[in-house]
Structure formats: C-alpha cells, structure tokens
Amino acid sequence: MLSANCSTRWRAYGAAEKVRVRAELTAALREFVDEFQREPVAARERWAWDLAQRVVDEGADLPVRMPLFREVLFPALLAGLRHWRGDCARWLAGFDQLLYHSPECRVQLPEGSRSAPGLLRRALAVDPGDVRSKRRLLAILRSRFDYVLHELPDGVLYGADGATPAQCEEMLEELREFAALVRECGGEAEDPALIEDARFHLVAYRDYVQTRQEGETYADYLAQRGPAGPGGAH
C-alpha cells in the first residue's frame, strides 16, 4: 500500500488523464513518479505488480505512458522476473510495444526474454499451466505465420526479407510450437490450414533457396513441383 501522499499524487494524475490537457497530465505523472520513488521497495513492487495485472490481465482502461512504464512498472517487473515470477514475465509481454521503444530496459532482460514471445515462453517455463500466456503466445504465432506467408507466391518472409534456409528451420520449430498450442488451446477454425500451408512452404522455400537456378523465381519452382501447396491454396 502506498503512502497517503503518493496515493494523492496518483489520484491527481488519474484526474489529469480524464481532462487530457497534455502539459497538466505530464506534470501530474512526473509528480507521482517522483513521489513513488520515495516509497519502500517492497511497497513499490506490490503496487506495480497490481497495476500490471489490472492493465494486462483485466484490460483496465488506463493509458500506460512511457515514464510510468520505465520508472514504475519495469523495475518492479524486472525484479519479479529475476525471481522467476511467471506472471511478471507475462505482464512484461503485455507491454511489448513500450518495451520495444525502451532499449535501455530491454537490454536488462535475459537473452531470449527480450520480446513478447520470449517473455511468454519464460512465463510458461515457470508455470506450464498459464492459460493466459498460452493464448497470448498462440495469437502472436498465428499473426507471425500469417505475415510469413502473405507475399506468396513471391516468397516466404523473415522480417522484411526472404527467409534463409536457417531461418526456415527456425520457423519450422516455431510452427511445431504453434501446432502444439492449437491442440492445447483449441485455436481458430483457420489454424489447421495455416499450419499445413506454413509447413509446406517453409520446407519448399528452404529447398528452393538451396537449389535455385539463376533467374528462377519461387513461383517457377512451385510450378515445376506441381501443386503450389496443400489444396492448391497458394
């Protein structure tokens, strides 16, 4: 529980958010953050964890602005992460866009836990029964494979570029993870077809990159193989 003075600052910031005058809400947030830093560490962590839970798990309608994330939430969530609290990993994943724009925070995270998927995998390593993390990871992987295939028949993407054979292998491993999550969580009606298409094209594009002739496109390669994919979908 925060001190009366800090709680007052928090309520003042909440009121400023409703008015939405930028200078006022920025000043109110700064006053709260500065006061918050004077609270005992244990109180700061408990309060930040509670706020993160309400925002990420319960969908509380509260804008999390950068100073609130970097100076209030992140230090507490990082402390929980270091003590292998799976919920802290899940909550950090819920702030992935703020984390992406905070390299000074991201670099403090363990390797493999500097992105939303990595944080969710850490949460599941701590608690394999964490349904929230499973469903969030499932949604992220579904979106990833939709993106990976969206330039077909030109090619399979990894980031903004065509995938390398090693990247195809990496994505095949992720695809196995995606398929397992679909089995566990139920997934969506389109997921089986997405998995089938992704499996076909990740293998085919890997082989194409390794064997392609000069001037040969992936569409040419598919045409020479026969049907372009499961059910001729691509």
Solvent accessible surface area in square Angstrom, and as a share of the most:
residue,aa,sasa,rsa
1,M,195,0.87
2,L,13,0.06
3,S,49,0.31
4,A,86,0.66
5,N,75,0.39
6,C,0,0.00
7,S,30,0.19
8,T,69,0.40
9,R,87,0.32
10,W,47,0.16
11,R,152,0.56
12,A,51,0.40
13,Y,0,0.00
14,G,25,0.24
15,A,56,0.43
16,A,12,0.09
17,E,10,0.05
18,K,175,0.74
19,V,96,0.55
20,R,143,0.52
21,V,67,0.38
22,R,179,0.65
23,A,77,0.60
24,E,97,0.43
25,L,6,0.03
26,T,74,0.43
27,A,52,0.40
28,A,15,0.12
29,L,4,0.02
30,R,95,0.35
31,E,85,0.38
32,F,0,0.00
33,V,0,0.00
34,D,61,0.32
35,E,22,0.10
36,F,3,0.01
37,Q,76,0.34
38,R,170,0.62
39,E,14,0.06
40,P,90,0.56
41,V,88,0.51
42,A,54,0.42
43,A,7,0.05
44,R,56,0.20
45,E,38,0.17
46,R,135,0.49
47,W,38,0.13
48,A,0,0.00
49,W,40,0.14
50,D,69,0.36
51,L,0,0.00
52,A,0,0.00
53,Q,69,0.31
54,R,85,0.31
55,V,26,0.15
56,V,44,0.25
57,D,29,0.15
58,E,112,0.50
59,G,58,0.56
60,A,37,0.29
61,D,147,0.76
62,L,36,0.18
63,P,41,0.25
64,V,23,0.13
65,R,64,0.23
66,M,51,0.23
67,P,47,0.30
68,L,0,0.00
69,F,0,0.00
70,R,84,0.31
71,E,60,0.27
72,V,2,0.01
73,L,0,0.00
74,F,4,0.02
75,P,66,0.41
76,A,5,0.04
77,L,0,0.00
78,L,9,0.05
79,A,25,0.19
80,G,1,0.01
81,L,1,0.01
82,R,146,0.53
83,H,148,0.66
84,W,139,0.49
85,R,81,0.30
86,G,8,0.08
87,D,37,0.19
88,C,0,0.00
89,A,0,0.00
90,R,25,0.09
91,W,9,0.03
92,L,0,0.00
93,A,0,0.00
94,G,28,0.27
95,F,11,0.04
96,D,39,0.20
97,Q,119,0.53
98,L,36,0.18
99,L,2,0.01
100,Y,141,0.53
101,H,106,0.47
102,S,0,0.00
103,P,77,0.48
104,E,84,0.38
105,C,5,0.03
106,R,63,0.23
107,V,98,0.56
108,Q,84,0.37
109,L,2,0.01
110,P,47,0.30
111,E,148,0.66
112,G,62,0.60
113,S,6,0.04
114,R,89,0.32
115,S,56,0.36
116,A,7,0.05
117,P,31,0.19
118,G,7,0.07
119,L,0,0.00
120,L,0,0.00
121,R,83,0.30
122,R,34,0.12
123,A,0,0.00
124,L,28,0.14
125,A,75,0.58
126,V,57,0.32
127,D,68,0.35
128,P,94,0.59
129,G,51,0.49
130,D,14,0.07
131,V,84,0.48
132,R,131,0.48
133,S,0,0.00
134,K,35,0.15
135,R,129,0.47
136,R,76,0.28
137,L,2,0.01
138,L,6,0.03
139,A,47,0.36
140,I,39,0.20
141,L,1,0.00
142,R,40,0.15
143,S,69,0.44
144,R,61,0.22
145,F,0,0.00
146,D,77,0.40
147,Y,95,0.36
148,V,1,0.00
149,L,10,0.05
150,H,102,0.45
151,E,71,0.32
152,L,25,0.13
153,P,66,0.42
154,D,110,0.57
155,G,6,0.06
156,V,0,0.00
157,L,22,0.11
158,Y,59,0.23
159,G,42,0.40
160,A,93,0.72
161,D,103,0.53
162,G,38,0.37
163,A,4,0.03
164,T,61,0.35
165,P,35,0.22
166,A,75,0.58
167,Q,49,0.22
168,C,0,0.00
169,E,79,0.36
170,E,80,0.36
171,M,0,0.00
172,L,15,0.07
173,E,103,0.46
174,E,28,0.12
175,L,2,0.01
176,R,133,0.48
177,E,48,0.21
178,F,0,0.00
179,A,10,0.08
180,A,32,0.25
181,L,10,0.05
182,V,17,0.10
183,R,182,0.66
184,E,108,0.49
185,C,19,0.11
186,G,54,0.52
187,G,29,0.28
188,E,91,0.41
189,A,98,0.76
190,E,117,0.52
191,D,1,0.00
192,P,82,0.51
193,A,60,0.47
194,L,23,0.11
195,I,15,0.08
196,E,90,0.40
197,D,14,0.07
198,A,0,0.00
199,R,115,0.42
200,F,50,0.21
201,H,0,0.00
202,L,0,0.00
203,V,49,0.28
204,A,1,0.00
205,Y,16,0.06
206,R,52,0.19
207,D,38,0.20
208,Y,12,0.05
209,V,32,0.18
210,Q,113,0.50
211,T,82,0.47
212,R,122,0.44
213,Q,127,0.57
214,E,182,0.81
215,G,73,0.70
216,E,29,0.13
217,T,70,0.41
218,Y,2,0.01
219,A,41,0.32
220,D,61,0.32
221,Y,32,0.12
222,L,4,0.02
223,A,77,0.60
224,Q,136,0.60
225,R,114,0.42
226,G,37,0.35
227,P,109,0.68
228,A,24,0.18
229,G,6,0.06
230,P,28,0.18
231,G,90,0.87
232,G,47,0.45
233,A,65,0.50
234,H,75,0.34
